Amino acid sequence: MVEDALAGTLTDSGVLAFDDVDLSDTHTVVVSSAPSNALGGTLVATVTTAAAAGTGEIAWTYQLPNVAAQRLGLGETTTETFTVTVDDGNGGSVDQSVSIMIAGTNDAPYVLSSDVSGGVEEVAETYQLSMGAVLQLNSYTAGNQSQQYYNKSLAALPDGGFIAVWHSIGGPGSGQDGSLGGIFCQRLDTVGAPVGGEIQVNAFTAGLQITPSVATFADGGFVVVWQSAGQASSDYDIYARVFGAKGVAVGGETLVHDVFQPNQGAANVIVLESGDFVVAWSGRGRDGSDVGMFGQLHNSTGVPIGDNFQINTFSIGEQSRVTLSALKDGGFIAAWESAGQDGSGLGIYAQRYDSSASAVGSEFHVSTTTAGHQDWSSSAALADGGFVIVWT
């Protein structure tokens, strides 16, 4: 039958027949769901017997909230399997498997029925994104959930979905991670529907973890970096953690920097064409002056490759708010704001690197206007191997 496009529940039904020489027995039916069922549909069954005819029937009905099927894209399918057990009350029982295939679509919905297996196609109107639409990313709402505006707190996934990361802060001992505040993320599909629940990123929960940044791998995994207070020193330090495509952590947290300096923060992360990733951050006093910027290359499991490297060559005054973009040649570009270097206020500078995080050429002045401040830079790679840098 054709399912109503506005229905809130997808349904399918069928009938199972059974024989029992003792149909005068009292028959009962039990339904169990397979552990692999991902969407949470339900199947209910009732049993009727006709003793004179020597037969019995089990009528079953499957129901799935339409919203639960929205994670499936066009052409994607999943199967929910149930075991229907009829018991005669005298020690005899028999099992029958019922499988329901759910197919994703972006077109009109249909329900395809049969007696032992069925198929339903999900309706695409729920979670349909449009320009200007607003999504609530966090499902946990106590306290304060926020993103750092100069960090890359959103990243595209290879399946067309995306991942969002933020810090969640409460009162002492009342934060989402059981302490003051922690790092959480949520995967979403192509239409903005949540895929699974929120994921707690930080394993160390004492104190405060803030200002996360996220980047994704080609296999659907991702890496998150953040600041953690009091974990390795008495100040803020930078940590990274890698997750697989299913949102399961690959190992523990990795301390990114190899020198402890006051207030190391504002970390950003990118994944290179090779699958390695680069973390960049700012640290006070390490470059011999005020605030400088530093980086570290890691392999795809989070193991450091080589040592920390200094990004800024000019070190007088403050260089901060570094942003990164991976380039088509396997390298990357770092851009930042520098105080006084252009003879005025803040100016935008950049440095190109190859895939091994070795500098290519020298740092260069990006902004041509020097009067006043040029700050808050951001960069993006172009398809031809170039890049674009913007600022305010």
C-alpha positions in Angstrom: 0.0 0.0 0.0 1.0 3.7 -0.4 1.8 5.3 2.9 0.5 8.8 3.7 3.4 11.2 3.3 2.3 13.2 6.4 2.1 10.1 8.7 4.2 10.2 11.8 4.6 6.4 12.0 5.7 3.9 9.3 3.8 0.5 9.5 3.9 -2.9 8.0 2.0 -6.1 8.9 1.7 -9.8 8.1 0.4 -13.2 9.2 2.3 -16.3 10.2 0.6 -19.7 10.1 1.4 -22.7 12.3 0.1 -26.2 12.9 -0.3 -28.0 16.3 -2.1 -31.3 16.8 -3.0 -29.9 20.2 -4.6 -26.6 19.1 -6.8 -26.9 22.2 -3.7 -25.9 24.2 -3.4 -22.3 25.2 -0.9 -20.7 22.8 1.1 -17.6 23.7 3.4 -15.5 21.5 6.6 -13.6 22.5 8.5 -11.2 20.3 12.2 -10.4 20.7 14.3 -7.8 18.9 17.7 -8.5 17.4 20.6 -6.6 19.1 21.6 -5.2 15.7 18.4 -3.3 15.2 19.5 0.3 14.8 16.3 2.3 14.4 14.2 1.2 17.3 11.1 -0.1 15.6 8.7 -2.3 17.4 6.8 -5.5 16.4 3.8 -6.7 18.2 2.0 -10.1 17.6 -1.2 -11.8 18.6 -2.1 -15.4 18.2 -5.4 -17.0 17.2 -6.2 -20.7 16.8 -8.9 -22.8 15.1 -8.9 -26.1 16.8 -11.4 -27.7 14.5 -9.3 -26.7 11.4 -6.0 -27.8 13.0 -4.3 -24.5 12.3 -3.2 -21.3 14.1 -2.3 -17.8 13.0 0.0 -15.1 14.4 -0.8 -11.6 13.2 2.1 -9.2 13.5 2.4 -5.4 13.1 5.6 -3.4 12.8 5.8 0.3 13.6 8.6 2.8 13.3 8.4 6.5 14.1 9.1 8.3 10.8 11.7 10.6 12.5 13.8 7.5 13.4 14.3 6.7 9.7 15.6 10.2 8.7 19.3 9.2 9.1 18.9 7.0 6.0 19.9 8.8 2.7 18.7 8.0 -0.8 19.6 4.4 -1.6 20.6 3.5 1.9 18.9 0.5 3.6 18.9 -1.1 7.0 17.0 -4.2 8.2 15.3 -4.8 11.6 14.9 -8.4 12.6 12.6 -9.9 15.2 12.1 -13.4 16.5 8.4 -14.5 17.0 8.1 -17.4 19.4 4.8 -19.3 19.8 4.5 -21.5 22.9 1.8 -24.1 23.6 2.2 -24.0 27.3 3.3 -27.6 27.6 6.9 -27.4 26.7 6.6 -27.0 23.0 7.6 -23.9 21.1 8.7 -22.7 17.6 10.5 -19.6 16.4 10.0 -17.6 13.2 12.1 -14.7 12.1 10.5 -11.6 10.7 12.7 -9.1 8.9 11.8 -5.5 7.9 13.9 -3.7 5.4 13.8 0.2 5.7 15.0 2.1 2.6 15.9 5.8 2.7 14.5 8.1 0.0 14.0 11.7 -0.9 10.9 11.0 -2.8 7.3 10.0 -2.1 7.1 7.2 0.5 5.7 3.7 0.1 5.2 0.7 2.4 5.9 -2.6 0.7 4.2 -5.5 2.5 4.6 -9.3 2.6 3.8 -11.9 5.2 7.2 -12.7 6.6 9.3 -9.8 5.5 8.5 -6.2 4.7 9.9 -3.0 3.5 9.1 0.6 4.3 10.5 3.8 2.8 11.0 6.7 5.1 9.4 10.1 4.6 11.9 12.9 3.9 10.1 15.9 5.3 11.4 15.7 8.9 14.7 17.4 9.6 14.7 18.9 6.0 17.2 21.8 6.2 16.6 25.0 4.3 18.6 28.3 4.1 18.3 30.1 7.4 17.1 27.0 9.3 18.3 26.7 12.9 19.4 23.4 14.4 19.9 22.8 18.2 23.0 20.7 18.3 23.1 19.8 22.1 20.5 17.5 23.6 21.9 18.1 27.1 20.7 21.6 28.1 21.7 22.2 31.8 24.3 24.8 32.3 26.0 26.5 29.3 26.9 24.8 25.9 28.9 27.0 23.6 31.5 27.1 20.8 34.7 29.2 20.5 34.0 31.4 17.5 37.6 31.4 16.3 38.0 27.6 16.4 36.7 25.2 13.8 33.9 23.8 15.7 32.1 22.2 12.7 33.6 19.8 10.2 32.1 18.0 7.1 32.0 14.2 7.1 32.7 12.2 3.9 29.1 10.8 3.9 27.7 14.3 3.5 26.9 14.8 7.1 28.8 16.8 9.6 30.1 16.9 13.2 29.8 19.7 15.8 31.9 20.1 18.9 31.4 22.4 21.9 32.2 22.8 25.6 29.5 22.2 28.2 30.0 24.0 31.5 28.1 23.9 34.7 28.7 24.8 38.4 31.5 23.1 40.4 30.8 19.3 40.3 27.6 19.8 38.3 28.9 20.0 34.8 27.8 17.5 32.1 31.0 15.4 32.6 30.6 15.4 36.4 33.0 18.2 37.0 33.1 21.9 36.1 33.0 21.5 32.3 33.9 19.1 29.5 34.1 18.7 25.7 31.2 17.1 23.8 30.3 16.5 20.2 27.4 15.3 18.0 27.4 13.7 14.6 24.6 14.7 12.2 23.5 13.4 8.8 22.9 15.2 5.5 19.6 16.7 6.6 20.7 17.6 10.1 19.3 14.7 12.0 21.4 13.5 15.0 23.3 10.2 14.4 23.5 8.5 17.8 23.8 10.6 21.0 26.2 13.1 22.2 29.8 11.9 22.7 32.0 13.0 25.6 35.4 13.7 24.2 37.5 14.3 27.3 38.5 11.4 29.5 40.1 13.6 32.2 37.2 15.4 33.8 38.7 17.3 36.8 38.8 21.0 36.4 37.7 22.7 33.1 38.0 21.6 29.5 37.2 24.3 26.9 37.7 25.8 23.4 37.5 22.6 21.2 38.3 22.3 17.5 37.5 19.4 15.2 38.6 17.9 11.9 37.6 14.8 10.0 39.4 11.9 8.3 38.5 10.3 5.0 37.1 7.2 6.6 34.6 9.2 8.7 36.6 9.3 11.9 37.6 12.6 13.5 40.0 14.3 15.8 39.2 16.9 18.5 41.7 19.2 20.3 41.0 21.4 23.3 42.4 23.3 26.4 42.4 21.4 29.7 43.1 23.3 33.0 45.2 21.6 35.6 45.7 18.3 33.9 49.4 18.3 33.1 50.4 21.6 34.7 48.8 24.3 36.9 47.8 26.2 33.8 46.0 25.4 30.5 47.5 22.7 28.3 46.5 21.4 24.8 45.1 17.8 24.3 44.0 15.8 21.3 41.9 12.7 20.9 41.1 10.6 17.8 37.7 8.9 17.3 36.7 6.3 14.7 33.8 6.6 12.2 31.4 5.1 14.8 32.3 7.7 17.4 34.4 5.3 19.5 37.7 6.7 20.8 40.9 5.4 19.3 43.1 5.4 22.4 43.4 8.0 25.0 44.1 11.7 25.2 47.4 13.0 23.8 49.3 16.0 25.2 50.2 18.1 22.2 52.9 20.4 23.3 56.3 19.4 24.7 57.1 22.6 26.6 54.9 24.0 29.4 54.2 27.7 29.1 51.5 29.9 30.6 48.1 29.9 29.0 48.6 27.7 26.0 45.3 27.8 24.0 43.3 28.8 21.0 44.1 25.4 19.4 43.0 24.5 15.9 43.3 21.2 14.0 43.3 20.1 10.4 43.7 16.7 8.7 46.1 16.6 5.7 45.7 14.7 2.4 47.9 11.9 3.9 45.6 11.3 6.8 48.1 12.9 9.3 46.8 15.8 11.3 48.3 19.1 12.5 47.5 21.0 15.6 48.4 24.7 16.0 48.0 26.9 19.1 49.3 30.0 20.9 51.6 30.1 23.9 52.9 33.0 26.0 56.6 33.6 26.2 57.8 30.6 24.4 59.0 32.5 21.3 61.1 34.9 23.4 58.6 37.7 23.4 54.9 37.9 24.2 52.5 35.4 22.5 53.7 33.2 19.7 52.2 30.3 17.7 53.3 26.7 17.6 52.4 23.5 15.8 52.7 19.7 16.0 52.2 17.0 13.3 50.6 13.7 14.3 49.7 10.5 12.5 46.1 9.4 12.1 46.1 7.6 15.5 47.4 10.6 17.4 51.1 9.6 17.7 53.3 12.8 17.4 55.6 13.0 14.3 58.7 15.0 15.2 58.7 17.9 17.7 56.7 21.0 18.2 57.6 23.8 15.7 57.3 27.5 15.9 55.0 29.0 13.2 55.8 32.7 13.4 59.2 33.9 12.4 58.6 37.5 13.5 58.3 37.3 17.3 58.2 40.8 18.6 54.9 41.5 20.4 52.0 39.2 20.0 51.2 36.7 17.2 47.9 34.9 17.8 44.6 33.4 16.5 46.2 31.0 14.1 44.0 29.3 11.6 44.9 26.3 9.4 43.8 24.9 6.0 44.9 21.7 4.3 46.1 22.1 0.7 45.7 19.9 -2.3 49.5 19.2 -2.5 49.4 17.5 0.9 50.7 20.5 2.8 48.9 23.3 4.7 48.7 27.0 5.2 48.7 28.8 8.5 47.4 32.4 8.9 47.4 34.6 11.9 47.3 38.2 13.2 50.5 39.9 14.3 50.7 43.1 16.4 52.9 45.9 15.1 54.7 43.8 12.4 53.2 45.9 9.5 54.1 49.2 11.2 50.6 49.9 12.5 48.2 47.8 14.6 47.3 44.2 13.8 48.2 42.7 10.4 47.5 39.3 8.7 50.5 37.1 8.0 50.8 33.5 6.7 53.2 30.6 6.2 53.0 27.7 3.9 54.1 24.2 4.9 54.6 20.8 3.1 53.2 17.5 4.2 56.0 16.9 6.7 55.2 20.3 8.4 58.4 21.9 7.0 58.1 25.5 6.1 57.9 26.3 2.3 59.5 29.7 1.8 59.1 32.5 4.4 56.2 34.0 6.2 54.4 36.6 4.1 52.2 39.7 4.6 48.7 38.9 3.4 46.8 42.2 4.1 47.8 45.1 1.9 46.1 47.8 4.0 48.2 48.5 7.1 46.3 51.4 8.8 44.4 50.3 11.9 43.7 46.6 12.6 43.4 43.7 10.2 42.4 40.6 12.3 40.3 37.5 12.7 41.7 35.7 9.6 40.3 32.5 8.1 41.6 30.4 5.2 40.3 27.8 2.7 42.0 25.6 0.1 41.0 26.0 -3.6 40.6 23.1 -6.1 43.6 24.2 -8.2 45.9 23.9 -5.2 45.8 27.6 -4.2 44.1 29.1 -1.2 42.2 32.1 -0.1 42.6 34.1 3.2 40.0 36.4 4.5 39.9 38.8 7.5 38.2 41.8 9.0 
